[in-house]
């Protein structure tokens, strides 16, 4: 028996459910509806207010003029973000699919500091969907179906139940 099977939270069947580990806040990736490399690779921080339905991005400005072209594209055309929560090997554990409306896009220039420019994009949203990894690549706009290779949480739970049933049938047969 491996060490990982001996540690964790005991389950009903006497087995252990794995090691409990908190999700590190720096292990995430943003995927906008409009693909933008300078924007997404320079996101410093995301703030979520699930109660008030606010989503705020802090993006470090780079010196390339293309940055503003990409920023304008995100501000004008992007109404959907997917936040991927990653494990240590950059594999997606789960995601939040968020349909957003831009409320403000601001930045400050300041002679009193030697820091860099950070853009603040503040969005509101009505709802979000928790997605789990899957092998399919359905890009349906209906957020109750598979989106960009992910299952909704309910579909994932159903798939896990089916997998356990199949394992039980194999061990009994």
Secondary structure, DSSP 8 states (H G I E B T S, - for coil): --HHHHSB-B-TTS-B-B------TT-EEEEESS--HHHHTTEEEEEEETTTTEEEEEEE--S-THHHHHHHHHHHH--EEEEEEE-TTS-EEEEEEEEEEEEEEEE---TT-----EEEEEEEEEEEEEEEE-S---B-S-TTS-BTTEEEHHHHHHHHHHHHHHHHHHHH-
